[in-house]
Amino acid sequence: MNLTRTRERGDFYCPTCSASRTYRLRSRRPFLTLYFIPTVPIGGAETFVHCDGCRSSWDETVLEMDQATHEQVREDQFRDEAIRATVLMTLVDDTITEPEIQSLQMIADTLFDRPLDREELGRLSSIARQSGIKASNYVLSVSKRWTPQQRMLALQGMFLAATAGEEDLSDEKLGTLKVMRDLLELTAAEYEAAIDDALQYEFV
């Protein structure tokens, strides 16, 4: 049986709520029970922060981070996820050419302001192929935490990756791009605006 007790209360910035919330610092410890009565502790105590707003649980280090730090962490996370989405879009037809590699590096650097070297690109491509990760499944799993602006930016990156080094889009890439509109919960106007904005970039 796990016994949990509240050690202290206070206010903190909750990453899930994206706002200041009250919290409880709680301690949980497993006990051996005898006739459902906890008698002997069988492990060390585990402490965690519990948000009273969304009821999410966090490691204690969350109390050491302010709003600006949390927002920077979330922004960095988005950049990483958006780059993975562009790589997966390139791999929709299961090939990646030299012009596409160069375009992916330029997209990462220009659009997402995050350098992408060949070693990391190779590692991301290898993981995607070995795991059979599909662009649509990946975006569905990560995009719920993206802001509307981030969703449009990610779509631009995927569009540029899909069209890199190709005069005509493959049916697979065209179909995946169409699916992205619904996955990213964009209106027709937002989808078209994102594509129009992406056309201002000239990549290989």
N, C-alpha and C positions, 0 to 999 in steps of 0.2 A: 504494500500500500504506500502511496506517495502522500506525505503530509505537506501541505503548503500553508505558509503564513506570510502576512504582510510585515515587512521590516520598516518601511518608511513610505511617505507620500510626498508628492511635489509636482512641479510643472516642468514640462520639457517640450521640445519640438518633435512632433511625431512624423516620421517620413511617410507613413501611409496616409495620414490625414492632411499632410502638408500644412499643418497649423499647430499652434501651441495648444497642448492638452494637459490634463492632470494625469499623473501616473501613480502606480503602486510598484515599489520595489519588493518583489516577492522571493521567498526562499522555499525550495522544494527538496525534500529528502525522502528516500525510500526507507520503509521500515518493514521488518518481519512482523507478521501478525499472529496472534494466538486467539482463536475464536473471534476473528475480526477486530481484535484490539491490538493496535500497534504497540510492540514491546521493545524490539531491538533494532537500532538503526543499522542498515547494511550498506551504506554508501555515504559519500560526502554530499553536502548540501549544494544544490545548484541554484544560483540566483539569476533572476531575469526581470526585465522591466515590462510591465503590463499597462497598455494604454487604456484609459477609462473610456475614450471615445470610440475607437474602432475595435478595441479588444485584441489588437495585435500584440505579440510578445517579441521583445528585443533583448539582445545582449546588453549588459550594463554600460558598455562603451557608448551606447546611443546617447547617454546623458552628457557625454563630454563634447558632443558635436552641436554647433549652433545651426541656425537656419541656412546661412550662407554655405556652410560646409556640406550640409545635406543636399542642397540644390546643386552644388558642384559635383557631388558624387553621382547624383541622378543624371546630370548632363553628360558626364563621362560614360556612364552606363549606356545612355542612349546612343552616343557616338559609336561605341563598340558594337551594339546590337544592330544599328543601321548599316554599318560596314559589313557585318556578317550577312545581312539581308541582301546587300548588293552582290556579294560573292555568290550567294545561293542563286540569285537571279541569273548570273552569268552561267552557272552550272546547270540550269534548267535543261539544256540540250546535251548535258554531260560532256561538254568540251570547253576548253579554255585556251584561247590563242594568245600570241604575243601582243597584238594590239589591244586585246581585252585586258591583259595584265597591266599594260601601261595605263589604260583608261581607268581601271579600278584604283590604281595608285593616285591618279590625278583627281578622281572623284573623292577619295578619302581625304586628300590634302586640301582640295579647294572647297568642296561642299561641306565636309564634316570637320575640317580644321584638325585633322588627326593623321599623321603620317602612317603609311602602311608599306612596310618593306616586303621584299620578295619572300623572305623566310616565313614571316607571319602569314602572308597570303597563301603560300604553299601548305602551311600547317592547317589553315582554315579550310582550304579546298580538300585536303586529305581527310580531315575529320568528317566533313560533309559527305564525301563519297563513301567512306567506310560505314558511317552511321545511317546512310540513306535519308538524310535530312532534306525535306522539301522546303522551298522558299515560302510557300503558302502556310504550311504547318508552323514554321518558325515564327513568321510574322504574327500569326494568330496567337501564339503563346506569349509574345513579348510586347505587342503593341498596345495592350490594354492600359499600360502605365504611361504611354506616350501622350504628350499634349497634342492638341490639334495642329499646332505649328510643326511639331516634330514629325507627325504623321505625314504631312505634306512634304517635308524635307526628305524623309525616308523614301517616299514615293518617287521624288525627283532622282534620288540616287539610283533606285532600282530601274527607272526608265532609262537613265543614261547608261547603266550597266547593260541593259537588254539591247540597246541600240549601238553599243560600242563596236566599231569595226564591221558593221553590217549595213548593207544597203536596204535589205528587206528583213523585217522581223520574222523569226521562225514562228510557226503556229504555236509551239509550246510556250515561247516567251510572251507572245501576244495574249494567249489565253491566261497566263499567270498574271500579267499586268491587269487584265480586266477583273480578275478575281480580287486583286489587291484593293480595288475601290470599296468593295463590300467589307473586306476584312478590316480595313482602316477606318470604316464608317465615315467615308467622305461623300459629300453630295456630288452630283454631276458637275456643278459649277466649280467646286473645290478641286475635283479631280482634273478638270480641264485647265484650271489656273495653275496647278502644280506642274502639269506637263508643259504648258506655255512658258513658265518660268525656267524650266529645265532646258528648253531649247536655246536659251541665251548662252549656254556653255558650249564650248567647242572642244570636245575631247577626241582622241584618236579613234 
